[in-house]
Amino acid sequence: MRTASISRKTAETEITASVDLDGTGQYDCDTGVGFFDHMLDQLARHSLIDITLRASGDLHIDDHHTVEDCGIALGQALARALGDKRGIRRYGECALAMDDTQVRCALDLSGRAFLVWNVDFLTAKIGAFDTELVREFFQALATHGGITLHLDRVHGINSHHIAEATFKAVARALRMAVEADPRKGDAIPSTKGTL
């Protein structure tokens, strides 16, 4: 079973996150940040990773701690569910179109955290949501999931579409990367013998 649950409590947030890498994209996310919940739903639906997440945070200050800490918890849950990564494809990519927007994602479940971020927003907010928090989420996810993650906005003018295309592109690339490679059996996908 490639599942994991994480509980994380700090002075700023309290989060529980569960993932099932072999799910069907079921989601049940409640962070208190409506737009962010919508993005997490997209992440689950398009990766086919079941995600359950509950977060309570210091939203009276702003959304930053909640969004970042959800990225930390989900990254840790993904890493735990992947275990030693035997038999997975490891790499994933997606060029995702959404109306005016195209976002490209390439990722490697290498265990080496790195984020390349070339996603610019034309507005500072989507409703009440700070667009800079999209990067904060993916930085935390990559760092704590041990993911080399490259994201590029090819084009796009609508900030909602840019954010949503980013989450969906990562989801589709994750779906590819976590899948079992039928040609590899349970081999670790590295010449090093470990990831």
Contacts in CASP RR format, 6 or more apart in sequence:
PFRMAT RR
TARGET T0000
AUTHOR 0000-0000-0000
METHOD contacts of the structure
MODEL  1
MRTASISRKTAETEITASVDLDGTGQYDCDTGVGFFDHMLDQLARHSLID
ITLRASGDLHIDDHHTVEDCGIALGQALARALGDKRGIRRYGECALAMDD
TQVRCALDLSGRAFLVWNVDFLTAKIGAFDTELVREFFQALATHGGITLH
LDRVHGINSHHIAEATFKAVARALRMAVEADPRKGDAIPSTKGTL
1 20 0 8 1.000
1 22 0 8 1.000
2 20 0 8 1.000
2 21 0 8 1.000
2 22 0 8 1.000
2 81 0 8 1.000
2 82 0 8 1.000
2 83 0 8 1.000
2 178 0 8 1.000
3 18 0 8 1.000
3 19 0 8 1.000
3 20 0 8 1.000
3 21 0 8 1.000
3 81 0 8 1.000
4 18 0 8 1.000
4 19 0 8 1.000
4 76 0 8 1.000
4 77 0 8 1.000
4 78 0 8 1.000
4 80 0 8 1.000
4 81 0 8 1.000
5 16 0 8 1.000
5 17 0 8 1.000
5 18 0 8 1.000
5 19 0 8 1.000
5 77 0 8 1.000
6 15 0 8 1.000
6 16 0 8 1.000
6 17 0 8 1.000
6 18 0 8 1.000
6 73 0 8 1.000
6 74 0 8 1.000
6 76 0 8 1.000
6 77 0 8 1.000
6 80 0 8 1.000
7 15 0 8 1.000
7 16 0 8 1.000
8 14 0 8 1.000
8 15 0 8 1.000
8 16 0 8 1.000
8 17 0 8 1.000
8 69 0 8 1.000
8 72 0 8 1.000
8 73 0 8 1.000
8 76 0 8 1.000
9 15 0 8 1.000
10 65 0 8 1.000
10 69 0 8 1.000
12 57 0 8 1.000
12 58 0 8 1.000
12 65 0 8 1.000
12 69 0 8 1.000
13 55 0 8 1.000
13 56 0 8 1.000
13 57 0 8 1.000
13 58 0 8 1.000
13 65 0 8 1.000
13 66 0 8 1.000
13 69 0 8 1.000
14 55 0 8 1.000
14 56 0 8 1.000
14 57 0 8 1.000
15 53 0 8 1.000
15 54 0 8 1.000
15 55 0 8 1.000
15 56 0 8 1.000
15 69 0 8 1.000
15 70 0 8 1.000
15 73 0 8 1.000
16 52 0 8 1.000
16 53 0 8 1.000
16 54 0 8 1.000
16 73 0 8 1.000
17 51 0 8 1.000
17 52 0 8 1.000
17 53 0 8 1.000
17 54 0 8 1.000
17 70 0 8 1.000
17 73 0 8 1.000
17 74 0 8 1.000
17 76 0 8 1.000
17 77 0 8 1.000
18 50 0 8 1.000
18 51 0 8 1.000
18 52 0 8 1.000
18 53 0 8 1.000
18 77 0 8 1.000
19 49 0 8 1.000
19 50 0 8 1.000
19 51 0 8 1.000
19 74 0 8 1.000
19 77 0 8 1.000
19 78 0 8 1.000
19 81 0 8 1.000
20 49 0 8 1.000
20 50 0 8 1.000
20 81 0 8 1.000
21 49 0 8 1.000
21 78 0 8 1.000
21 81 0 8 1.000
21 82 0 8 1.000
21 178 0 8 1.000
23 48 0 8 1.000
23 49 0 8 1.000
23 50 0 8 1.000
24 48 0 8 1.000
24 50 0 8 1.000
25 44 0 8 1.000
25 45 0 8 1.000
25 46 0 8 1.000
25 47 0 8 1.000
25 48 0 8 1.000
25 49 0 8 1.000
25 50 0 8 1.000
25 51 0 8 1.000
26 44 0 8 1.000
26 50 0 8 1.000
26 51 0 8 1.000
27 40 0 8 1.000
27 41 0 8 1.000
27 43 0 8 1.000
27 44 0 8 1.000
27 45 0 8 1.000
27 50 0 8 1.000
27 51 0 8 1.000
27 52 0 8 1.000
28 51 0 8 1.000
28 52 0 8 1.000
28 53 0 8 1.000
29 37 0 8 1.000
29 40 0 8 1.000
29 41 0 8 1.000
29 44 0 8 1.000
29 51 0 8 1.000
29 52 0 8 1.000
29 53 0 8 1.000
30 37 0 8 1.000
30 53 0 8 1.000
30 54 0 8 1.000
30 55 0 8 1.000
31 37 0 8 1.000
31 40 0 8 1.000
31 53 0 8 1.000
31 54 0 8 1.000
31 55 0 8 1.000
31 66 0 8 1.000
31 67 0 8 1.000
31 70 0 8 1.000
32 55 0 8 1.000
32 56 0 8 1.000
32 59 0 8 1.000
32 66 0 8 1.000
33 59 0 8 1.000
33 63 0 8 1.000
33 66 0 8 1.000
33 67 0 8 1.000
33 129 0 8 1.000
34 129 0 8 1.000
35 126 0 8 1.000
35 127 0 8 1.000
35 128 0 8 1.000
35 129 0 8 1.000
35 163 0 8 1.000
36 63 0 8 1.000
36 66 0 8 1.000
36 67 0 8 1.000
36 70 0 8 1.000
36 129 0 8 1.000
36 133 0 8 1.000
36 137 0 8 1.000
38 164 0 8 1.000
39 134 0 8 1.000
39 137 0 8 1.000
39 163 0 8 1.000
39 164 0 8 1.000
39 167 0 8 1.000
40 51 0 8 1.000
40 53 0 8 1.000
40 70 0 8 1.000
40 167 0 8 1.000
42 164 0 8 1.000
42 167 0 8 1.000
42 168 0 8 1.000
42 171 0 8 1.000
43 49 0 8 1.000
43 51 0 8 1.000
43 167 0 8 1.000
43 168 0 8 1.000
43 170 0 8 1.000
43 171 0 8 1.000
43 174 0 8 1.000
44 50 0 8 1.000
44 51 0 8 1.000
44 171 0 8 1.000
45 171 0 8 1.000
46 167 0 8 1.000
46 168 0 8 1.000
46 171 0 8 1.000
46 172 0 8 1.000
46 175 0 8 1.000
47 170 0 8 1.000
47 171 0 8 1.000
47 172 0 8 1.000
47 174 0 8 1.000
47 175 0 8 1.000
47 178 0 8 1.000
48 175 0 8 1.000
49 78 0 8 1.000
49 171 0 8 1.000
49 174 0 8 1.000
49 175 0 8 1.000
49 178 0 8 1.000
51 74 0 8 1.000
53 70 0 8 1.000
53 73 0 8 1.000
53 74 0 8 1.000
55 66 0 8 1.000
55 69 0 8 1.000
55 70 0 8 1.000
55 73 0 8 1.000
57 65 0 8 1.000
57 66 0 8 1.000
57 69 0 8 1.000
58 65 0 8 1.000
58 66 0 8 1.000
59 66 0 8 1.000
62 130 0 8 1.000
63 129 0 8 1.000
63 130 0 8 1.000
63 133 0 8 1.000
64 130 0 8 1.000
64 133 0 8 1.000
64 136 0 8 1.000
67 133 0 8 1.000
67 136 0 8 1.000
67 137 0 8 1.000
68 133 0 8 1.000
68 136 0 8 1.000
68 137 0 8 1.000
68 139 0 8 1.000
68 140 0 8 1.000
69 140 0 8 1.000
70 137 0 8 1.000
70 140 0 8 1.000
71 137 0 8 1.000
71 138 0 8 1.000
71 140 0 8 1.000
71 141 0 8 1.000
71 144 0 8 1.000
72 140 0 8 1.000
72 141 0 8 1.000
72 143 0 8 1.000
72 144 0 8 1.000
73 144 0 8 1.000
74 141 0 8 1.000
74 144 0 8 1.000
75 140 0 8 1.000
75 141 0 8 1.000
75 144 0 8 1.000
75 145 0 8 1.000
75 146 0 8 1.000
75 147 0 8 1.000
76 144 0 8 1.000
76 145 0 8 1.000
78 141 0 8 1.000
78 145 0 8 1.000
78 147 0 8 1.000
78 174 0 8 1.000
79 111 0 8 1.000
79 144 0 8 1.000
79 145 0 8 1.000
79 146 0 8 1.000
82 88 0 8 1.000
82 109 0 8 1.000
82 178 0 8 1.000
84 188 0 8 1.000
84 194 0 8 1.000
84 195 0 8 1.000
85 109 0 8 1.000
85 188 0 8 1.000
85 189 0 8 1.000
85 195 0 8 1.000
86 185 0 8 1.000
86 186 0 8 1.000
86 187 0 8 1.000
86 188 0 8 1.000
87 180 0 8 1.000
87 181 0 8 1.000
87 184 0 8 1.000
87 185 0 8 1.000
87 186 0 8 1.000
87 187 0 8 1.000
87 188 0 8 1.000
87 189 0 8 1.000
88 109 0 8 1.000
88 177 0 8 1.000
88 178 0 8 1.000
88 179 0 8 1.000
88 180 0 8 1.000
88 181 0 8 1.000
88 189 0 8 1.000
89 176 0 8 1.000
89 177 0 8 1.000
89 178 0 8 1.000
89 179 0 8 1.000
89 180 0 8 1.000
89 181 0 8 1.000
89 189 0 8 1.000
90 108 0 8 1.000
90 109 0 8 1.000
90 110 0 8 1.000
90 177 0 8 1.000
90 189 0 8 1.000
90 190 0 8 1.000
90 195 0 8 1.000
91 106 0 8 1.000
91 107 0 8 1.000
91 108 0 8 1.000
91 109 0 8 1.000
91 176 0 8 1.000
91 177 0 8 1.000
92 105 0 8 1.000
92 106 0 8 1.000
92 107 0 8 1.000
92 108 0 8 1.000
92 173 0 8 1.000
92 174 0 8 1.000
92 176 0 8 1.000
92 177 0 8 1.000
93 104 0 8 1.000
93 105 0 8 1.000
93 106 0 8 1.000
93 107 0 8 1.000
93 173 0 8 1.000
93 176 0 8 1.000
94 104 0 8 1.000
94 105 0 8 1.000
94 168 0 8 1.000
94 169 0 8 1.000
94 170 0 8 1.000
94 172 0 8 1.000
94 173 0 8 1.000
94 176 0 8 1.000
95 102 0 8 1.000
95 103 0 8 1.000
95 104 0 8 1.000
95 154 0 8 1.000
95 169 0 8 1.000
96 102 0 8 1.000
96 103 0 8 1.000
96 104 0 8 1.000
96 105 0 8 1.000
96 165 0 8 1.000
96 168 0 8 1.000
96 169 0 8 1.000
96 172 0 8 1.000
97 165 0 8 1.000
98 161 0 8 1.000
98 164 0 8 1.000
98 165 0 8 1.000
98 168 0 8 1.000
99 158 0 8 1.000
99 161 0 8 1.000
100 155 0 8 1.000
100 156 0 8 1.000
100 157 0 8 1.000
100 158 0 8 1.000
100 161 0 8 1.000
101 153 0 8 1.000
101 155 0 8 1.000
101 156 0 8 1.000
101 157 0 8 1.000
101 158 0 8 1.000
101 161 0 8 1.000
101 162 0 8 1.000
101 165 0 8 1.000
102 153 0 8 1.000
102 154 0 8 1.000
102 155 0 8 1.000
102 156 0 8 1.000
102 165 0 8 1.000
103 119 0 8 1.000
103 151 0 8 1.000
103 152 0 8 1.000
103 153 0 8 1.000
103 154 0 8 1.000
103 162 0 8 1.000
103 165 0 8 1.000
103 166 0 8 1.000
103 168 0 8 1.000
103 169 0 8 1.000
104 150 0 8 1.000
104 151 0 8 1.000
104 152 0 8 1.000
104 154 0 8 1.000
104 169 0 8 1.000
105 149 0 8 1.000
105 150 0 8 1.000
105 151 0 8 1.000
105 152 0 8 1.000
105 166 0 8 1.000
105 169 0 8 1.000
105 170 0 8 1.000
105 172 0 8 1.000
105 173 0 8 1.000
106 150 0 8 1.000
106 173 0 8 1.000
107 147 0 8 1.000
107 148 0 8 1.000
107 149 0 8 1.000
107 150 0 8 1.000
107 170 0 8 1.000
107 173 0 8 1.000
107 174 0 8 1.000
107 177 0 8 1.000
108 147 0 8 1.000
108 148 0 8 1.000
108 177 0 8 1.000
109 146 0 8 1.000
109 147 0 8 1.000
109 177 0 8 1.000
109 178 0 8 1.000
109 195 0 8 1.000
110 146 0 8 1.000
110 147 0 8 1.000
110 148 0 8 1.000
110 195 0 8 1.000
111 145 0 8 1.000
111 146 0 8 1.000
111 147 0 8 1.000
111 148 0 8 1.000
111 195 0 8 1.000
112 146 0 8 1.000
112 148 0 8 1.000
113 142 0 8 1.000
113 143 0 8 1.000
113 144 0 8 1.000
113 145 0 8 1.000
113 146 0 8 1.000
113 147 0 8 1.000
113 148 0 8 1.000
114 142 0 8 1.000
114 148 0 8 1.000
114 149 0 8 1.000
115 135 0 8 1.000
115 138 0 8 1.000
115 139 0 8 1.000
115 142 0 8 1.000
115 143 0 8 1.000
115 149 0 8 1.000
115 150 0 8 1.000
115 151 0 8 1.000
116 149 0 8 1.000
116 150 0 8 1.000
116 151 0 8 1.000
116 152 0 8 1.000
117 135 0 8 1.000
117 138 0 8 1.000
117 139 0 8 1.000
117 151 0 8 1.000
118 151 0 8 1.000
118 152 0 8 1.000
118 153 0 8 1.000
119 134 0 8 1.000
119 135 0 8 1.000
119 151 0 8 1.000
119 152 0 8 1.000
119 153 0 8 1.000
119 162 0 8 1.000
119 166 0 8 1.000
120 153 0 8 1.000
121 131 0 8 1.000
121 132 0 8 1.000
121 134 0 8 1.000
121 159 0 8 1.000
121 162 0 8 1.000
121 163 0 8 1.000
122 156 0 8 1.000
122 157 0 8 1.000
122 158 0 8 1.000
122 159 0 8 1.000
122 162 0 8 1.000
123 131 0 8 1.000
123 159 0 8 1.000
124 130 0 8 1.000
124 131 0 8 1.000
124 132 0 8 1.000
125 131 0 8 1.000
125 159 0 8 1.000
126 159 0 8 1.000
126 160 0 8 1.000
126 163 0 8 1.000
131 159 0 8 1.000
131 163 0 8 1.000
134 163 0 8 1.000
134 166 0 8 1.000
134 167 0 8 1.000
138 149 0 8 1.000
138 151 0 8 1.000
138 166 0 8 1.000
138 170 0 8 1.000
141 147 0 8 1.000
141 149 0 8 1.000
142 148 0 8 1.000
142 149 0 8 1.000
149 170 0 8 1.000
151 166 0 8 1.000
151 169 0 8 1.000
151 170 0 8 1.000
153 162 0 8 1.000
153 166 0 8 1.000
156 162 0 8 1.000
181 189 0 8 1.000
188 194 0 8 1.000
188 195 0 8 1.000
189 195 0 8 1.000
END
